[in-house]
């Protein structure tokens, strides 16, 4: 399975050109965005109209949700102390911060703005399934 950083690398480092892969995503957003606020929608659309000065201000960035499995959560029917879970989560997040940082350097993504949201989970697969179900993408 391809890591988040591996899948973002080619997209973010792609040269700016009319047939760039990311331009398809911008076209979809430009043509299909409905923010339920006409003024906000118009303001965002100005960034995708190449005849407007705002289109020159577009800055490509990314977001990544990283769920990783940990074993410090109490099992079903067990209890645990919240302070213990929080301390263990902080320790795991330090390790994941280092891991994400190494991946950024390896894939030469340090010049891009990417927001990483790392969530320690008792089951990454369980979360993935529930998340996809909530989005309507059932397996």
Secondary structure by P-SEA (a helix, b strand, c coil): cccccccccccccccccccccaaaaaaaaaaccccccaaaaaaaaaaacccccccccbbbbbbbbbbbbbcccccccbbbbaaaaaaaaaaaaaaaaaaaaaaaaaaccccbbbbbbbbbcccaaaaaaaaaaaacccc
